[in-house]
Amino acid sequence: MTSRPILLLHGDELFLVEDEARRTLHEWRRGLVSELGYESLDPSGVTPGRLREAILQVPFLDPYRVVAVRGITVRAAEGLASALSEVPESTRLLLTVAGRLPAGSRLAKAVAAVGGTGRLHQRPRGRALGDWIRARAREYGLPPLVAAALGRVTGADLGIIDAELRKLAAYQAGGFALDQRTVEELLVVGRQEEIFRLTDHLLPRPDAEAWRLLQDLLQREKPTTIAYALARHLATVLEVQAYRRRGLTLAEVQSRMRQHAYVVQKAYEAAGTVDAERLEAGLRAVLAYEWEVKSGQIDPALGLEVLLARL
């Protein structure tokens, strides 16, 4: 039996969920003759009744309608199952969930009952990650050496890896050759990974590993670049902490924030180890550091070590 154009995407790797959603919508919308044939519903306000109304609406100028709800929270997903009791042949439906649906999900069963497809996207690891990088590099027309260089990077999220591949593809499209040395010079993902590990050891207090990573980073990165990464991390944790106080789950916070799901997860964990006053004090310390550097009052590298001690 051929599956109908009714697609449910969910899983731990939100980059893959949104990547397939984007490609699917691009393909579906190519067959429309007007913007009236496409309707995107806000996941924060959608109800079973509102979704049912959109699904059952008859096309006006177009051969079919495309209805999309992207970024549904796991908690809200199950309540939408009743809206799928009937999906006419004239409707193409895309649903994405910001997280992994539980086994026996009512929404997944409802999609299957009307002939649709549910797809789980898990975060690739090990060989699966290498296969994904190689396939993506081929898609961008990049030589095997690019995939090999990125395959040595562990822990980086797929969004960053994809951005690096697109950057290299643009460089190559400009008529420049990509040899091993050029690729290594252009790739920054490895350095970003090390900065991320530094922020991972920042709270509730910088530990010994944070100091070691800082010394390594100072050999290759500008101190102000590192300070910016620290401020960004503190701000993210502070934002996540505000959501936690309102009782939101991790999946709900991930659906509301633009950062990668794994980054939000780490911030969510860190938010429970420190109070808001310390986070705000840390941000003020970074601001003071930047002012002192720009005004020539302190050495950037030495000042950054002092800043880390104050966090």
C-alpha positions as CSV (number, residue, x, y, z in Angstrom):
1,M,0.0,0.0,0.0
2,T,1.4,3.4,-1.0
3,S,1.6,5.9,1.8
4,R,-0.3,9.1,1.6
5,P,1.3,12.6,1.8
6,I,0.7,12.8,5.5
7,L,4.0,13.0,7.4
8,L,4.9,13.0,11.1
9,L,8.5,13.8,12.0
10,H,9.9,13.6,15.5
11,G,13.0,12.6,17.4
12,D,16.1,13.7,19.4
13,E,17.9,15.3,16.4
14,L,15.9,18.4,15.6
15,F,18.2,19.4,12.8
16,L,17.2,16.2,10.9
17,V,13.6,16.7,11.7
18,E,13.6,20.3,10.4
19,D,15.8,19.4,7.4
20,E,13.4,16.8,6.2
21,A,10.4,19.1,6.9
22,R,12.0,21.9,4.8
23,R,12.7,19.5,1.9
24,T,9.2,18.0,2.0
25,L,7.5,21.4,2.0
26,H,9.7,22.6,-0.8
27,E,8.6,19.6,-2.9
28,W,4.9,19.8,-2.0
29,R,4.7,23.6,-2.6
30,R,6.1,23.3,-6.1
31,G,2.7,21.9,-7.2
32,L,0.7,24.9,-5.9
33,V,-0.3,27.7,-8.1
34,S,-1.1,30.2,-5.3
35,E,-0.1,31.0,-1.8
36,L,-3.7,30.2,-0.7
37,G,-2.9,26.5,-1.0
38,Y,-0.4,26.6,1.9
39,E,-1.3,27.1,5.5
40,S,1.2,27.0,8.4
41,L,-0.3,26.8,11.9
42,D,1.4,28.2,15.0
43,P,2.2,25.2,17.2
44,S,1.8,27.2,20.5
45,G,-1.8,28.0,19.7
46,V,-3.1,25.1,17.6
47,T,-6.0,23.1,18.9
48,P,-7.5,19.9,17.6
49,G,-10.5,21.9,16.3
50,R,-8.3,24.4,14.5
51,L,-6.1,21.7,13.0
52,R,-9.2,19.7,11.9
53,E,-10.6,22.9,10.2
54,A,-7.4,23.4,8.3
55,I,-7.2,19.8,7.2
56,L,-10.8,19.6,5.9
57,Q,-10.7,23.0,4.1
58,V,-11.3,22.5,0.3
59,P,-8.7,23.8,-2.1
60,F,-9.7,27.0,-4.0
61,L,-7.3,27.6,-6.9
62,D,-4.8,24.8,-6.2
63,P,-4.9,21.1,-7.0
64,Y,-4.4,20.4,-3.3
65,R,-3.8,22.1,0.1
66,V,-0.6,21.9,2.1
67,V,-1.0,22.2,5.9
68,A,2.0,22.3,8.2
69,V,2.4,22.5,12.0
70,R,6.1,22.6,12.9
71,G,7.6,22.5,16.4
72,I,4.8,20.9,18.4
73,T,5.8,20.1,21.9
74,V,5.7,16.4,23.0
75,R,3.2,17.3,25.7
76,A,0.8,18.9,23.2
77,A,1.3,16.3,20.4
78,E,-1.0,13.6,21.8
79,G,-3.9,16.0,22.1
80,L,-3.9,16.6,18.4
81,A,-4.6,13.0,17.5
82,S,-8.3,13.5,17.3
83,A,-7.9,16.1,14.5
84,L,-6.8,13.3,12.2
85,S,-9.9,11.2,12.2
86,E,-10.4,12.2,8.5
87,V,-7.8,13.7,6.1
88,P,-9.2,14.2,2.6
89,E,-7.2,13.3,-0.5
90,S,-6.9,17.0,-1.3
91,T,-4.8,17.7,1.8
92,R,-1.1,17.1,2.3
93,L,-0.2,17.3,6.0
94,L,3.1,17.8,7.7
95,L,3.6,17.6,11.5
96,T,6.9,18.0,13.3
97,V,7.4,17.4,17.0
98,A,10.2,19.0,19.0
99,G,11.3,15.8,20.7
100,R,10.7,12.1,20.6
101,L,7.2,10.8,20.9
102,P,6.7,7.9,23.4
103,A,6.0,4.4,22.3
104,G,2.4,3.9,21.5
105,S,1.9,7.6,20.8
106,R,-1.8,8.4,20.0
107,L,-0.6,10.9,17.4
108,A,1.6,8.4,15.6
109,K,-1.2,5.9,15.6
110,A,-3.6,8.5,14.2
111,V,-1.2,9.3,11.4
112,A,-0.8,5.6,10.5
113,A,-4.5,5.0,10.6
114,V,-5.1,7.5,7.8
115,G,-2.3,6.0,5.7
116,G,0.4,8.5,6.7
117,T,4.1,7.9,7.7
118,G,5.8,8.6,11.0
119,R,9.5,9.0,11.0
120,L,11.8,9.1,14.0
121,H,15.1,11.0,13.6
122,Q,17.7,10.0,16.2
123,R,21.1,11.7,16.6
124,P,23.6,9.7,14.5
125,R,26.7,8.5,16.2
126,G,29.8,6.6,15.3
127,R,29.6,5.1,11.8
128,A,26.2,6.5,11.2
129,L,27.5,10.0,11.8
130,G,30.4,9.4,9.3
131,D,27.9,8.1,6.8
132,W,25.7,11.2,7.2
133,I,28.7,13.5,6.7
134,R,29.9,11.7,3.6
135,A,26.4,11.7,2.1
136,R,26.0,15.4,2.8
137,A,29.4,16.2,1.4
138,R,28.5,14.4,-1.8
139,E,25.2,16.3,-2.0
140,Y,27.2,19.5,-1.9
141,G,29.6,18.2,-4.5
142,L,32.6,18.3,-2.1
143,P,35.7,16.0,-2.4
144,P,36.1,13.0,0.0
145,L,38.8,14.8,2.0
146,V,36.3,17.2,3.4
147,A,34.2,14.4,4.8
148,A,37.3,12.8,6.3
149,A,38.3,16.1,8.0
150,L,34.9,16.6,9.5
151,G,34.6,12.9,10.4
152,R,37.4,13.5,13.0
153,V,35.3,16.0,14.9
154,T,33.2,14.4,17.6
155,G,30.4,16.0,19.5
156,A,29.6,18.8,17.1
157,D,26.0,19.2,16.3
158,L,24.7,18.5,12.7
159,G,23.7,22.2,12.2
160,I,27.3,23.3,12.7
161,I,28.7,20.5,10.4
162,D,26.1,21.4,7.7
163,A,27.1,25.1,7.9
164,E,30.8,24.1,7.5
165,L,30.0,22.0,4.5
166,R,27.9,24.8,2.9
167,K,30.8,27.2,3.5
168,L,33.3,24.9,1.8
169,A,30.9,24.4,-1.1
170,A,30.5,28.1,-1.6
171,Y,34.3,28.5,-1.5
172,Q,34.7,25.7,-4.2
173,A,31.9,27.3,-6.3
174,G,34.0,30.5,-6.4
175,G,36.6,28.7,-8.4
176,F,39.0,27.9,-5.6
177,A,40.5,24.4,-5.1
178,L,40.0,22.5,-1.9
179,D,43.1,20.7,-0.8
180,Q,43.9,19.3,2.7
181,R,45.6,22.5,4.0
182,T,42.8,24.8,2.7
183,V,40.1,22.6,4.3
184,E,41.9,22.6,7.6
185,E,42.3,26.4,7.5
186,L,38.7,27.0,6.6
187,L,37.1,24.6,9.1
188,V,36.3,26.1,12.5
189,V,34.0,23.4,13.8
190,G,36.8,21.8,15.8
191,R,37.6,25.1,17.6
192,Q,33.9,25.7,18.3
193,E,33.7,22.2,19.8
194,E,36.5,23.0,22.2
195,I,34.8,26.3,23.2
196,F,31.6,24.3,23.8
197,R,33.5,22.0,26.1
198,L,34.8,25.0,28.0
199,T,31.3,26.3,28.6
200,D,30.3,22.7,29.7
201,H,32.7,23.0,32.6
202,L,31.8,26.6,33.5
203,L,28.9,26.1,36.0
204,P,28.2,26.0,38.8
205,R,31.9,27.0,39.2
206,P,34.8,26.7,36.6
207,D,36.6,23.4,37.4
208,A,40.1,22.3,36.6
209,E,39.2,21.2,33.1
210,A,37.8,24.6,32.4
211,W,41.2,26.2,33.2
212,R,43.0,23.6,31.0
213,L,40.7,24.2,28.1
214,L,41.1,28.0,28.5
215,Q,44.9,27.7,28.2
216,D,44.6,25.5,25.1
217,L,42.1,27.9,23.5
218,L,44.2,31.0,24.2
219,Q,46.9,29.4,21.9
220,R,44.5,29.6,18.9
221,E,41.6,32.0,19.6
222,K,41.3,35.6,20.4
223,P,40.5,36.2,24.1
224,T,37.5,38.4,23.2
225,T,36.1,35.5,21.0
226,I,36.2,33.2,24.0
227,A,34.6,35.9,26.2
228,Y,31.8,36.2,23.8
229,A,31.2,32.5,23.9
230,L,31.1,32.6,27.7
231,A,28.6,35.4,27.7
232,R,26.4,33.6,25.1
233,H,26.4,30.5,27.3
234,L,25.5,32.4,30.5
235,A,22.7,34.2,28.7
236,T,21.3,31.0,27.3
237,V,21.3,29.4,30.8
238,L,19.6,32.4,32.2
239,E,16.9,32.3,29.5
240,V,16.4,28.5,30.1
241,Q,16.2,29.1,33.8
242,A,13.3,31.5,33.4
243,Y,11.4,28.8,31.4
244,R,12.2,26.2,34.1
245,R,10.7,28.5,36.7
246,R,7.5,28.6,34.7
247,G,7.4,24.8,34.8
248,L,8.2,24.1,31.2
249,T,9.8,20.7,30.3
250,L,13.0,20.3,28.4
251,A,11.2,19.5,25.2
252,E,9.0,22.6,25.5
253,V,12.0,24.8,26.1
254,Q,13.8,23.3,23.1
255,S,10.8,24.1,20.9
256,R,10.8,27.7,21.9
257,M,14.5,28.4,21.5
258,R,16.5,28.9,18.3
259,Q,19.7,27.1,19.6
260,H,20.3,23.5,18.8
261,A,18.4,21.0,21.0
262,Y,21.6,19.6,22.5
263,V,22.8,23.1,23.5
264,V,19.5,23.8,25.1
265,Q,19.6,20.5,26.9
266,K,23.1,21.3,28.4
267,A,21.8,24.7,29.4
268,Y,18.7,23.2,31.0
269,E,20.9,20.9,33.1
270,A,23.2,23.8,34.1
271,A,20.3,26.0,35.0
272,G,19.5,23.8,38.0
273,T,22.9,24.2,39.5
274,V,23.2,28.0,39.8
275,D,20.9,30.9,40.7
276,A,19.9,33.8,38.5
277,E,21.8,36.3,40.5
278,R,25.1,34.6,39.8
279,L,24.4,34.3,36.1
280,E,23.5,38.0,35.9
281,A,26.7,38.8,37.9
282,G,28.7,36.7,35.4
283,L,27.2,38.6,32.4
284,R,28.1,41.9,34.1
285,A,31.6,40.7,34.6
286,V,32.0,39.8,30.9
287,L,30.6,43.3,30.0
288,A,33.2,44.9,32.3
289,Y,36.0,42.8,30.8
290,E,35.0,43.8,27.3
291,W,35.0,47.5,28.2
292,E,38.4,47.2,30.0
293,V,39.9,45.5,26.9
294,K,38.5,48.0,24.4
295,S,39.7,50.9,26.6
296,G,43.2,49.4,26.8
297,Q,43.1,49.0,30.6
298,I,44.0,45.3,30.7
299,D,45.8,42.6,28.7
300,P,43.0,40.6,26.9
301,A,44.5,37.1,27.8
302,L,45.3,37.9,31.4
303,G,42.0,39.7,31.9
304,L,40.2,36.6,30.6
305,E,41.8,34.5,33.3
306,V,40.7,37.0,35.9
307,L,37.2,36.9,34.4
308,L,37.1,33.1,34.7
309,A,38.1,33.3,38.3
310,R,35.2,35.7,39.0
311,L,32.5,33.5,37.5
